[in-house]
Amino acid sequence: MKNWWRNRGLLLVALMAAVGLARGQEPVRITDAHFEPQQVLLGDHFDLVMEVEAQEGFAVAFPDLAEGFAEGRIELLNEGGVDTVFHREGRYGLRKRYKLTSFEPSNYMLDSLGVLSVSPEGKVDTLMQQVGLVASVAMIPIDTTQTTIYDIKRPMKAPIYFGEFSGYLLWTVLALAAVAGLVYLIVRRLAGRGLGGERAKPSEPPHIVAIRRLESLHNQKLWQNGRLKEYYSLLTDILRDYLDGRFGVSAMEMTSEEIIVALRGLDIMPKQYEALSRLLRESDLVKFAKYVPEQEYHEEAYLAVYYFVEESKQVAVEEMSQTKAEEKNESE
């Protein structure tokens, strides 16, 4: 009987060790997340602390709370740096703090948190984990026994003089005239005619629009001034619009991975496919994970889009010429 209980205990210990080993084999996992402190007064500062454990070779990007938190009722004051907690046995731990505050009393619940992981092969994955955190923001207590509340005083009546609002009246008239002129121009445009009554010119070919926008982007020197997120957002938007106008791919409504899949069905060269696929993935990392590519890649990404437009515009030019010829035949 003693041997049976001893064997059962050894089996239980082995199972617990196996579970711990299996959990430790996860490439990336969130090991801890908590508010510190959990209860604060209105306007006080408190921290959201996250700890992540990752396998050697995997890159980790913590979530970006700058876009808003708890529907805007919790404000992000600043983000702390990422600290390394440990580094042993092929794994490492990271910790990050977010400094928060709130001016609306409530119990704020945070059901889940996510981190972005990048494998050594370059595969991007999002890890979501249930955390069930609660932060309580309370009103500042008021001692009503020592506070006197007075009625609100009625506003004082004062005479109104024409000179007080004559300036506003003039600007109102000018604004109404400007709006009326704008409405007139919009109506004429919708009617398909310009200011002189002539028919509106046909829209420009997609490659003309794309090249003009690329030149404008190049002149802004965004990445040279450290504005990488804005640079890659505008560059990929130009690519998405061109794919829509040139190939009929609704790229503005698709994710980067969906666009990459759609590119496989287009008649483009393999080097163009590889360059555009890398651009879309690198741009996602820059926009959502604060990733900073090598400096040489900023110009390389620009040239990838530029040469793709130049090398794929031939069919678009032929279609535009055919359209002009058809319009000419109809007018005759």
N, C-alpha and C positions, 0 to 999 in steps of 0.2 A: 504493500500500500504506500509506503514511504517512497519507494522508487517511482510509483505511478505519479505521485504529486511532484516529485523532483523532476521527472521527465516533462510533465505538463508545464512546470515553471520555466524549464530551459526552452521549451517550444515557444512560450509566450515572449521570452526575452529575444529569441531569434526573430520572431515576427516583428517585434518593435524595432529591432535593428534594421531589418529589411525595409520597413516602411521609412525609417529615417534615411537609409541609403538611397531609396528611390526618390525621396523628396530632394535629397542633395544633388541628384543627377539632373535636375531641371536646369537648363542653361541659364535662365534668368527668372528670378522670382522676387516679389515684394515681401520682405521679412518683417517689416514693422511700419506702421503709420498711426500717428496719434496727434491730437491737439495738445499744446502745452502753453498755458494751463487750459483745462477744459471749461472753466467758468471764469468769465471776466465781466467787468462793468462796461457800460456804453462808452465807446471811444478808446478803450484800453487796447494795448497791443498783445497779440498772442501768436504762437507759431504753429504751422503745420509741418511736422517732421516726418520724412519718408526715408526708409532704409531699403536698399535693394542689394541682393546678392547675385553675382553673375559668374559665369564660367570664363576662364582665361581665354581671350581672343574675341569675346563678345563685347560690343560697344553698347552703352546704355544712355538713353536720353530721358530725362525726367519731364513730367507734363508741364506745359506752359499755361499758367493761370492768369496771364495778362489780359486775355480776352474777356474775363469776367468769372465770377465765382458766386454760387448761390444766388443766381439771377441778379447779380450786381449789388446785392445787399451786403456782401463781404468784400472789402477792398484789399487789394494786394499792395502793400507798401514797398516791399523789395524782396528780391530773391537772394538767398545766400549762395555761396559757392558750393561745389560738390566736394565733400571730404571723403577720403578713403578711410574706412573703419578698420579693415584687416586685409591681408593678402597672404594666403597660405593654401597649400595643397591644390594648386591649379584653380582656385576661386578667389574672388575679392568682393569686398563689401563697400557700398557707397552710401553716404547720408547727405540729405539736402534739406534746408529749412526755408520756409516761406513765411515772411513777416506779414501778418494780417491785422485788420481792425474792422469794426462794424459800428454803425450809428443807428441801427434798428434792432431793438430788443427782440430776441426770439431764440428758439432752440434750432440750430442749424445742423442738418444731418447730411453726411457725406457717405453715400452707399458704396461707391466703388472708386478706384483710382487706376490709372493706366500708365505704363511706361513703354517707350519705343526701344526695341532691341535690334541690333544689326549683327548678323552672324559673320564669321570670318569670310564666308563666301559672298557676302554682300546682300543677303536676304534680309528684308526689313519686316519686322513683325511687331504687332501691338499686343501687349500683355495687360489684360484687365483683371482686376482682383477685387472681390468684395471685402470692404473694410468696416463698414458700419460705425462710422465715427460721429460723435455728437459734440458740438460746441455751444455752450449756453452764454448768451449775451443778455445781461440784465440791466434794468434802469438804475440810475444812481438813486439810492434811497433818500427820501426827503422827510424831514421831521416836521409834520404838519402842526405840531403843538407850538412851534416857534416861528411859523411862517404865516404872514398875513396876506390874504388874497384880496385884491382890490378889483372893482368893476373897471371895464375898459372905458376910457374917456371917449366921448363922442367927438368926431372931427369938427374942427373949427370952420365956420363958413367965411369965405372970402370972396370979394367981387371978381368977376372975370373980365379981362380987358382984351380987345381985339388984337393988340400987339403981341399978346402971349401966345396966340396960336396962328397968327398970320403966316409965319415962316413955315409951320407944318402944313398949312393949307396949300402953299405954293408947291412944296415938294410932293404933296399928294397929287396935285394936278399933273405935274411932270411925270410922276410914276405911272399914273393912269394912261397918259399919252404914250409912254414907252411900251406899256403892256398892250395897248391897242395896236401899235405898230408891229409888235412881235406877233400878235394873233393874225394880223393881216398877212405877214410874210409866211406864217405856217400854213394858212389857208391856201395861199398861192402855190406853195410847194406841193401840198397835197393834191391840188388840181393839176399838177404836172407841168406847171409853167413857171418861168423865171420872172424877174421884175419887169422886163420889157415885153412880156407876153409870149416869148419864144418857148418852144417845148424844152423840157429839162433834158440835159444830156444823160446818156446811159451811165450806170454805175461803173466805177473803175474795176479792172481785173483784179483778182485777189492778190496776185504777186506784186502789182504796183503798190497796193495799200500796205502789204507786208514789208516791202523794201523801204518805203517811206517811214513806217513806224520803227523799223530797225535802225535806220539812220538817226532818227530822233532819240532813240534809246542810247545809241552810241555817244551822241553829243552830250547827254546828261551826265555821263561819267559817274554812274551810281556806285558801281563796285569799287571804283578808285577811291570813293569817299566813305567806304565801309557800309553802304546801304545795300547789303547782299540780298536780304529778303525782298525788298522792293524790286531789285534788278532781276532776280530770277522769276518773280511773279509776272512782271511785264514781258519778259522774254518768252515764257511758256504761254502767256495769253496771246501773243503774236502768233506763235506756232499753232495754237488751238484754232484761232480765227482763220488762219490760212488753210488748215486741214478741212475746216467746214466749207469755206468758199471754193476751194480747189477740188477737193475729193468728195464733198458731201458728207464728211464724218462729223457728227454732232459732238465735237470734242469739248465744247464749253460745258456740256452737261455730263461729261464722263470723268471718271477717276483716271489717274495716271496709268494704272495697270490696264484699265479698259482701253485706253488709247493705244498702249503698246500692243495689245491683242489685235486691235483694228489695223495697226500699221502692217501686220503680217499679211493682210489681205490686199494691200496696195502694191502697185507695180513700181516699187522703189528698189534701189540698190542695197545689198546687204550692209555696206558701210554706212549708208544713211540710216538704216534701221537701227544699227548698233549705236550710232551717235545720238539719235533722238531718244532711244530707250534710256541711255545713260543720263541724258539731260533731264528727262522727266523724273527719274528716281532721285538724282542728285538734288533737283529743285525741291522735291518733297522733304528731303532731309534738311535743307536750308530753311524752308518755310515753317516746318513743324517741329524740328528737333534742334534748331540753332546750330546746325552743322556748317563748318567752314571748309569748302573745298580748297585744293591747292590753287595758288594765285594764277598759275598758268591756265587753269581750266576755265576761268571766267571768260577770257577771250576765245578759248576753244569752243565753249558752249555757244557763244554769239556766232562764230563762223559756221558752226554746224547748222544752225537755223538759216543763216544767210545763203550758204551754198545749196542747202536743200531747196529753198525757194527758187534760186536761180536755175538749178538743174531740173526742176519739175514743172517749170512754168510754160514749157513749149505747147502742151496740149491746151492750156488755158488761153494762150495767145490765139491758137487756131480757132477755138470756140468763139472768142470775141470777134475775130474777123468774120466768121460765118454769120454771127448775129448781126453785125453791121451790114453785111451783104443782104441778109433777109429784110432788114429794115429799109434799105435802099430800094429793093425790088417792090416792097409794099407801097412806098411813097410814089413810085413811078406808075 
